[in-house]
Amino acid sequence: MPSVVLVDDEIWTLRGLESLLKDYPDYTVSATFTNGQEALAYLRTHACDVVFTDLRMDRMNGRHLIAACTQEHLSARMVIISAYSDFSAAQEGIKSGVVDYLLKPITRKDIAALIERLNGILKPQALSPHLALQRAIESAYPECRVLCWHASDAAAERAVAGLDSNDGALGFSDLRDDGFSVALLSNPSGQVPASVASLPLSVGVSLPRHGFSKFADMLAEAQQSVQCGFRFTAREPAARIQSYIARHYARPLSLDDLADHFFMNKAHLCSTFRESCGVTVMTFLKNIRMHMAARLLRQTESSVQDIAEKVGYSDSAYFSRVFKSAYGASPEAWRRSRSSGGI
């Protein structure tokens, strides 16, 4: 039974939504709030399936609430409700996985269309065929991870199959998602198992969680890990910063941008990230950009200038210098050597 949280600074809107949702007894309103700050505190400690949030509120507005939920990997589906048609907010919402943008006054027809969409997302879960495997693996140990690799990568699959059985319980899923093979792992809580830490970067590893109740998020993290060639730290907030950079590496990101986005002092953000990840924020960003550039050079015929732009560099000459420093050859020479079996 999906649980719902309502957030709006107008009491009459909250009461109106509660009344409209009574037509759908499968959906239970578990809490209502008049500001995003209180709602976020609740969502951090209570599982929730859907959040309706207004955009314009005091003490944390709807945009900041959505951003915080995304950064903290809170899996509730977000629905924006607003009296204003805000195109930029709608764009941001789409990028953050917002389900819908409803304009006030909200009608029964609006809610009916929304519930139909939510039913398709929440009931049944699209990834439920291997639910029995999830339960079997998570019952062995409390700390769970999702692993994934390109289905055609036999070496990566052998690496996963060779994990030390003393480090946890492992199960291979029959799920094939977007060209990836998937395995589920549980292990005693604590440090990352040595055999997992030594896996090649061709195997993506999600953040650890207690159980697989947020499997879709864990799978997305594992895919992000393998696609961008990095390993998540288990420490917050550095893991959220890693995830954000991996999603937005193609943008012109700066330390000021990241500090503003995460509501952190710039110096504190830098020191926290380096202590957790072993590299600076900007080195991590550069490493992802170089990894993605190498993939594009290997897998496409795009020009060096196009690839530079796709990975966040407006100056292709500067991009080439950074690439040569990372790989020991210019992008053009590296591409030629890969096609001829060199480097």
Residue pairs with C-beta under 8 A, 6 or more apart in sequence:
1 26
1 27
1 28
2 26
2 27
2 28
2 49
2 50
2 118
2 122
2 123
3 27
3 28
3 29
3 30
3 47
3 48
3 49
3 50
4 21
4 27
4 28
4 29
4 30
4 48
4 49
4 50
4 51
4 52
5 29
5 30
5 31
5 32
5 33
5 39
5 42
5 43
5 48
5 50
5 51
5 52
5 76
6 14
6 17
6 18
6 29
6 31
6 32
6 33
6 51
6 52
7 32
7 33
7 34
7 35
7 36
7 39
7 51
7 52
7 53
7 54
7 57
7 62
7 65
8 14
8 17
8 34
8 52
8 53
8 54
8 57
8 81
9 34
9 35
9 54
9 56
9 57
9 58
10 54
11 34
13 54
13 81
13 104
14 32
14 34
16 105
16 106
17 29
17 52
17 81
17 106
18 29
18 32
20 106
20 108
20 111
21 27
21 29
21 111
23 108
23 111
24 111
24 115
26 123
27 50
27 115
27 118
30 46
30 48
31 39
31 42
31 46
33 39
33 42
34 57
35 57
35 58
35 59
35 60
36 53
36 57
36 59
36 60
36 61
36 62
36 64
36 65
36 68
37 59
37 60
38 59
39 51
39 53
39 60
39 65
40 60
40 65
40 68
40 69
43 51
43 69
43 74
43 76
44 72
44 74
47 213
48 74
48 76
49 76
49 77
49 122
50 76
50 77
50 78
50 79
50 99
50 118
50 122
51 65
51 69
51 76
51 77
51 78
51 79
52 79
52 81
53 62
53 65
53 66
53 78
53 79
53 80
53 81
54 61
54 62
54 80
54 81
54 82
55 61
55 62
55 63
55 80
55 82
55 84
55 86
55 89
56 62
56 82
56 84
60 68
62 80
62 82
62 89
63 89
63 92
66 78
66 80
66 92
66 93
66 96
66 98
67 96
67 261
68 74
69 76
69 78
70 96
70 97
71 237
71 240
71 243
71 244
71 262
72 236
72 240
73 207
73 214
73 217
73 221
73 240
73 243
75 214
75 216
75 217
77 97
77 99
77 118
77 121
77 122
78 93
78 96
78 97
78 98
78 99
79 98
79 99
79 100
79 101
79 102
79 114
80 89
80 90
80 93
80 98
80 100
80 101
80 102
81 102
81 104
81 106
82 89
82 101
82 102
82 103
82 104
83 103
83 104
84 103
85 103
89 101
90 101
93 101
99 114
99 117
99 118
99 121
100 114
100 117
102 110
102 114
125 131
125 215
125 216
126 216
127 175
127 177
127 215
127 216
127 219
129 174
129 175
130 173
130 174
130 175
130 184
133 171
133 173
133 184
134 184
134 211
134 212
134 215
135 212
136 169
136 171
137 144
137 169
137 170
137 171
137 184
137 185
137 186
137 212
138 144
138 184
138 186
138 211
138 212
139 186
140 168
140 169
140 186
141 168
141 169
141 186
141 187
141 188
141 189
142 186
142 188
142 189
142 210
142 211
143 186
143 187
143 188
143 189
143 190
143 208
143 209
143 210
144 184
144 185
144 186
144 208
144 209
144 210
144 211
144 212
144 218
145 184
145 185
145 186
145 187
145 196
145 205
145 206
145 207
145 208
145 209
145 218
145 222
146 182
146 183
146 184
146 185
146 205
146 206
146 212
146 215
146 218
146 219
146 221
146 222
147 160
147 182
147 183
147 184
147 185
147 199
147 203
147 204
147 205
147 206
147 222
148 177
148 180
148 181
148 182
148 183
148 203
148 204
148 219
148 222
148 223
148 226
149 156
149 157
149 160
149 180
149 181
149 202
149 203
149 204
149 226
150 156
150 179
150 180
150 181
150 202
150 226
151 176
151 179
151 180
151 181
152 179
153 202
155 200
155 202
156 200
156 202
156 203
157 181
159 199
159 200
159 202
159 203
160 170
160 172
160 183
160 199
160 203
161 172
162 195
163 170
163 185
163 193
163 195
163 196
163 199
164 193
164 194
164 195
167 187
167 193
167 194
167 195
167 196
168 185
168 186
168 187
168 188
168 193
168 196
169 185
169 186
169 187
170 183
170 184
170 185
171 183
171 184
171 185
172 181
172 182
172 183
173 181
173 182
173 183
173 184
175 182
176 182
177 219
177 223
178 223
180 204
180 222
180 223
180 226
182 219
182 222
184 212
185 196
187 193
187 196
192 208
192 234
196 205
197 231
199 205
201 225
201 226
201 229
201 230
201 231
202 226
203 226
204 221
204 222
204 223
204 224
204 225
204 226
204 227
205 222
205 225
205 231
205 232
206 217
206 218
206 219
206 221
206 222
206 225
206 232
207 218
207 221
207 232
207 234
207 239
208 234
209 218
212 218
221 232
221 243
224 243
224 246
224 247
225 231
225 232
227 292
228 246
228 249
228 288
228 291
228 292
229 287
229 288
229 291
229 292
230 242
230 246
230 284
230 287
230 288
230 291
232 239
232 242
232 243
233 239
233 242
233 276
233 277
235 276
237 262
237 264
237 272
238 272
238 273
238 275
238 276
238 277
239 276
240 262
241 258
241 262
241 269
241 273
241 281
242 277
242 284
244 258
244 261
244 262
245 253
245 258
245 281
245 284
245 285
245 288
246 288
249 285
249 288
249 289
249 292
249 311
249 312
250 310
250 311
250 312
251 312
252 312
252 314
253 285
253 312
255 266
255 269
255 270
255 281
255 282
256 266
258 264
258 269
258 281
259 265
259 266
259 269
262 269
264 272
269 281
270 280
270 281
273 280
273 281
273 284
274 280
274 281
277 284
279 287
285 312
286 322
286 326
287 326
289 311
289 312
289 313
289 322
290 311
290 322
290 323
290 326
290 327
292 310
292 311
293 307
293 308
293 310
293 311
293 319
293 323
293 331
294 327
294 334
296 302
296 307
296 310
296 311
297 304
297 307
297 331
297 334
297 335
297 338
298 335
298 338
300 307
302 310
304 316
304 319
304 320
304 331
304 332
305 316
307 319
307 331
308 314
308 315
308 316
308 319
308 320
309 316
311 319
313 319
313 322
319 331
320 330
320 331
323 330
323 331
323 334
324 330
324 331
327 334
327 343
328 343
329 337
329 343
334 343
336 342
337 343
